[in-house]
């Protein structure tokens, strides 16, 4: 078995959601003076490649620790949306054209190409394609298990952000954000075996993960 990495790297001052604190990595000990190298890190739990549990948007919703580990592993389908315009709508019609009819219990990964644009630019920060309310309802109606995207948010920070997250997370569908799709992933047979195990942080609304795809 080989693992194909779908994560984004995190480092000091890495690009992240502009409404969150900046990413800070600080070295507090180093060789040869201390005989050890140690770092501290500071940033929001929803930074870099991470998952959203329902509690992120739904009061009283399930937290990371309420969901079994098996929840985050399963068959995944890629919606290849590369070439979508800045600010483009990922709505029900587009999902219907990009995915098979049977998506029950599948993890749907939205590949927009924005993972390759990751930088502190206006395009990446503010002009990403967005999952609309109709797209979110399509996912709920098709009984998917999870949904992921190659950006810091499935719906950016526009007016649809609250509604889209509420629809998806309110239905118990988890979210994985800040993916990056290497070219090889598009040639793999479908469905993919996807893993996105979050950190063991009881009660948290989200957490870092290392999203990967198994390659036989």
N, C-alpha and C positions, 0 to 999 in steps of 0.2 A: 504494500500500500504506500502511496505517496500522497502528501497533502499539498494542495494548491492554496496559497495564502491570498485571502480576499480582504486583508486588513489594511488600514492606513497607519503609517508610523506616527508616533507622538514624540515630540521633542520640545525643547524650550522655544516659546513663541510660535509654536505650530499654528497653522490656520484653524480656527474653530468658530462655532456659532457666535456672532458678535454680541448677543445678549448675555453670554456667559463670561466668567472671568478669564483673563488670558492664561495660557498654559505656561507654567513655571517649573523648570527643573533646576535645582541648585545642588552643587557638589559641596558636601559639608565635611568630607574627609578624603584624603588621597594619598597615594604612594609618592615618595618614600617616607614622608614626614610622619604619617599616622600608621602606616603599615596596612591600611585598608582603603578601599574606595567605597563611599556611601553617598547616595543622593536623596534629597527630599523632592517630592512632587506636589504641586497644588493646581487643581482645576476641578471643574464641575464633573459630577458623575456621568453626565450626558455629553462627553467629549471624546473625540476620536471614534474609533470603531466601538460601538456600544449598543446595548439593547434597552428598549423601553418596556417596562412592565405596565399593566393597566393602571396602577397607582399613579403613574406619571401624569395622567390627565383625569382619572376618575377617582373622586373622593371615596374612600373605602374599598377601592379596587385592590386586586392582588399585587403584592410586592414581589421582588425577586425570590425571596425565601418561601413564598407561597406556591411557587411553581416548581415541579420536579425537574431534575436535570434533563430527563428524557424529552421534555418539552422543546428544548433548544436544538435537538438533533432530528433530522428527518429528510424526506425527499423534497427537493427544490426544483422549481421551474424558473428559467430566466425569460423575462420579457425584454427582448432586445430592442431598446428604444433609442439606440445611438443615432444621432442625427436630428433628434428633436430640437426644436428652436429654443433659445433662451426664454424662460418664462412659460414654456409650453405646458399645456394641460394634459395630465395623465388621467383621462376620464374613462367612463364605462365603455364607450365605443372603442377607444384605443386599446384598452385591456382585452376586450372581446376579440379584436383583430390579432392581438399579439400572443394570446395564450389559448390552450385547449379548453374545451367546455368543462372537462372534469378536472377541477382544481381542489377538490375536497381533501382536507388535511395536508395539503402541500404548502411549502414555504415559497412565496412568490418574491423573486428578486428582480427589482426594476433597474435595468442597466441603461442609464441615460448618457453616459460618457463624462458626467461631471466629476467622477472620481479622478479622471486624468487632468482636470482643470484646477485641482485643489491648490489654492493660493489666496493671498489676501488681496484679491481683486474685486471690483464691483460685480463682475460677471459671476464669480463663484459665490460671493457672499450674498448677493441680492437677486440674481437672475436665473436661478436654477429652475428646471421643470418641477411642477408641483402635482402631487396627487390631489385630485379634486374630491368634493363630497360625493359626486356620482361614482367616481372610481373607488372610493372607500366603500360605498354601499355595494358595489359590484363584488368586491372582495368578501364582504360579509355574506352576501347572497350565495356566493360560491363556496362558503364554508372553509376558507383557507385557514391554516394554522398560524402563519406569520407572514410578514411582509418586510422586505428590505430595500434599501436604495443606496446609491453611491453619492450621497450628499449628507450634510449634517442634519437634514430634516426631510421627511417625506413630503412636506408642504412648505418648506422655507419658513419665513416669518410673516407672510402676507395675511390678508384678512381671512383666508380659508384655513389657516393653521389650526386654530382651536377646534373648528368643526371637524376637520379631517381626522385629527388625533382622537377626538371624542368618539367618532363613529367606529374607528378601528379598535382602539383600546377598550371602548365600551362594550364591544362584542367579544372581548377576551382574546383578541388577536394581538400577539406581541409584534414589536417592531425592532429591526436592526438597521442602524444608520451608519454612515461614513464607511461604506464599502469601497473597494476598488476592484474592477474586473480585469484581470490580465487577459490578453488576447486568446490564450489557450482555452479558457473556460468556455468560449463560444463554440468550440469544436467537440466538446465532450458530449457523450450520449445523455439524453434526458430520460428520467429525472436524475438530478445530481444528488449525492449524499452530502448534506450540508451540516456543519457544526458551528454553533455560536455560543459556547458555554460562558456565562457571565461569572463575575467574581462572587464569592460567597459573602455577600453583604446583607445580613438580615434586615428586613424592613425597608430597604431602599427601593426607590422608584425606577432605578435603572443602574447599569454598571458596565464597565469596560468588558470587552470580550475579544477573542481572537477568532474571527470567522474564517473557516477553511472549507474546502471541498475535497472529498476523498477522490483519488485517482487510482484506478486499478492498474 
